[in-house]
Amino acid sequence: MSESTLTRMDLAEAVFREVGLSRNESAELVESVLRHISDALAGGESVKISSFGTFNVRTKSARMGRNPKTGEEVPISPRRVLTFRPSHLMKERVDAGNKR
């Protein structure tokens, strides 16, 4: 199994090949979609993409943590974290990819 990364440029190239927009229009479309997703998440909204999964923003409370090197307790401030929950279809598709 080779490790590779899908980039914005790869997405734009796929839109260019499959939809037929120009390369610039394809790149703008990809950027627009990613910006809409990012803006929604930054605003605290969930983003659900059917047959793909759901992105959520979760608020984590302040807590005490421990430095694994020294064992010293350190406070961890409250923060918002991004979570992703894949759809059942995506889980099945990923699992099927492992069986090649």
C-alpha beads as a LAMMPS data file, in Angstrom:
LAMMPS data file: protein, C-alpha beads

100 atoms
99 bonds

1 atom types
1 bond types

-500.0 500.0 xlo xhi
-500.0 500.0 ylo yhi
-500.0 500.0 zlo zhi

Masses

1 110.0

Atoms # bond

1 1 1 0.000 0.000 0.000
2 1 1 1.643 3.229 -1.112
3 1 1 1.353 6.352 0.960
4 1 1 0.299 9.398 -0.996
5 1 1 -1.559 12.576 -0.225
6 1 1 -4.493 14.031 -2.113
7 1 1 -3.937 17.781 -2.483
8 1 1 -6.055 20.756 -3.509
9 1 1 -4.285 20.672 -6.858
10 1 1 -5.246 17.000 -7.278
11 1 1 -8.888 17.833 -6.530
12 1 1 -8.846 20.732 -8.980
13 1 1 -7.287 18.495 -11.641
14 1 1 -10.003 15.867 -11.077
15 1 1 -12.719 18.536 -11.468
16 1 1 -10.980 19.760 -14.625
17 1 1 -10.910 16.238 -16.136
18 1 1 -14.356 15.055 -15.036
19 1 1 -16.490 18.208 -15.193
20 1 1 -14.834 20.041 -18.046
21 1 1 -14.309 23.418 -16.404
22 1 1 -11.065 25.231 -17.152
23 1 1 -8.141 24.582 -14.817
24 1 1 -8.610 28.026 -13.214
25 1 1 -12.365 27.536 -12.782
26 1 1 -11.754 24.075 -11.331
27 1 1 -9.260 25.462 -8.808
28 1 1 -11.673 28.270 -7.873
29 1 1 -14.504 25.757 -7.395
30 1 1 -12.392 23.579 -5.088
31 1 1 -11.270 26.644 -3.109
32 1 1 -14.866 27.860 -2.809
33 1 1 -16.111 24.504 -1.489
34 1 1 -13.264 24.246 1.019
35 1 1 -13.830 27.857 2.132
36 1 1 -17.549 27.193 2.711
37 1 1 -16.735 24.096 4.775
38 1 1 -14.059 25.952 6.772
39 1 1 -16.318 28.960 7.419
40 1 1 -19.145 26.731 8.643
41 1 1 -16.826 24.844 11.011
42 1 1 -15.211 28.049 12.295
43 1 1 -18.738 29.307 13.020
44 1 1 -19.464 26.218 15.114
45 1 1 -21.707 24.481 12.556
46 1 1 -21.540 20.791 11.697
47 1 1 -20.819 19.837 8.093
48 1 1 -22.476 16.659 6.833
49 1 1 -21.539 15.319 3.415
50 1 1 -23.816 12.451 2.437
51 1 1 -22.050 9.105 1.870
52 1 1 -18.807 10.655 3.142
53 1 1 -19.117 11.732 6.774
54 1 1 -19.739 14.494 9.282
55 1 1 -17.329 17.132 10.571
56 1 1 -18.130 18.558 14.023
57 1 1 -16.576 21.139 16.294
58 1 1 -16.417 19.984 19.902
59 1 1 -15.629 22.127 22.935
60 1 1 -13.258 20.514 25.417
61 1 1 -13.124 21.706 29.003
62 1 1 -10.018 22.746 30.883
63 1 1 -8.304 19.866 32.662
64 1 1 -5.092 18.793 34.270
65 1 1 -2.677 16.877 32.084
66 1 1 0.704 15.310 32.687
67 1 1 3.995 15.881 30.909
68 1 1 4.949 12.331 29.845
69 1 1 8.688 13.077 30.121
70 1 1 8.756 14.629 33.569
71 1 1 5.479 13.435 35.082
72 1 1 4.760 17.043 36.042
73 1 1 1.084 18.050 36.082
74 1 1 0.236 20.905 33.725
75 1 1 -3.058 22.682 33.100
76 1 1 -4.604 22.199 29.653
77 1 1 -6.749 25.165 28.654
78 1 1 -10.240 24.811 27.193
79 1 1 -10.312 24.575 23.427
80 1 1 -12.385 23.670 20.400
81 1 1 -11.393 20.599 18.418
82 1 1 -12.451 19.328 15.020
83 1 1 -13.780 15.773 14.780
84 1 1 -14.734 13.659 11.779
85 1 1 -17.121 10.740 11.792
86 1 1 -17.109 8.765 8.534
87 1 1 -20.378 7.460 7.115
88 1 1 -21.031 3.712 7.064
89 1 1 -20.550 3.751 3.286
90 1 1 -17.142 5.424 3.664
91 1 1 -16.107 2.927 6.343
92 1 1 -17.098 0.044 4.054
93 1 1 -15.267 1.558 1.100
94 1 1 -12.081 2.117 3.117
95 1 1 -12.273 -1.413 4.547
96 1 1 -12.758 -2.883 1.051
97 1 1 -9.610 -1.027 -0.068
98 1 1 -7.587 -2.917 2.557
99 1 1 -8.568 -6.288 1.076
100 1 1 -6.906 -5.825 -2.311

Bonds

1 1 1 2
2 1 2 3
3 1 3 4
4 1 4 5
5 1 5 6
6 1 6 7
7 1 7 8
8 1 8 9
9 1 9 10
10 1 10 11
11 1 11 12
12 1 12 13
13 1 13 14
14 1 14 15
15 1 15 16
16 1 16 17
17 1 17 18
18 1 18 19
19 1 19 20
20 1 20 21
21 1 21 22
22 1 22 23
23 1 23 24
24 1 24 25
25 1 25 26
26 1 26 27
27 1 27 28
28 1 28 29
29 1 29 30
30 1 30 31
31 1 31 32
32 1 32 33
33 1 33 34
34 1 34 35
35 1 35 36
36 1 36 37
37 1 37 38
38 1 38 39
39 1 39 40
40 1 40 41
41 1 41 42
42 1 42 43
43 1 43 44
44 1 44 45
45 1 45 46
46 1 46 47
47 1 47 48
48 1 48 49
49 1 49 50
50 1 50 51
51 1 51 52
52 1 52 53
53 1 53 54
54 1 54 55
55 1 55 56
56 1 56 57
57 1 57 58
58 1 58 59
59 1 59 60
60 1 60 61
61 1 61 62
62 1 62 63
63 1 63 64
64 1 64 65
65 1 65 66
66 1 66 67
67 1 67 68
68 1 68 69
69 1 69 70
70 1 70 71
71 1 71 72
72 1 72 73
73 1 73 74
74 1 74 75
75 1 75 76
76 1 76 77
77 1 77 78
78 1 78 79
79 1 79 80
80 1 80 81
81 1 81 82
82 1 82 83
83 1 83 84
84 1 84 85
85 1 85 86
86 1 86 87
87 1 87 88
88 1 88 89
89 1 89 90
90 1 90 91
91 1 91 92
92 1 92 93
93 1 93 94
94 1 94 95
95 1 95 96
96 1 96 97
97 1 97 98
98 1 98 99
99 1 99 100
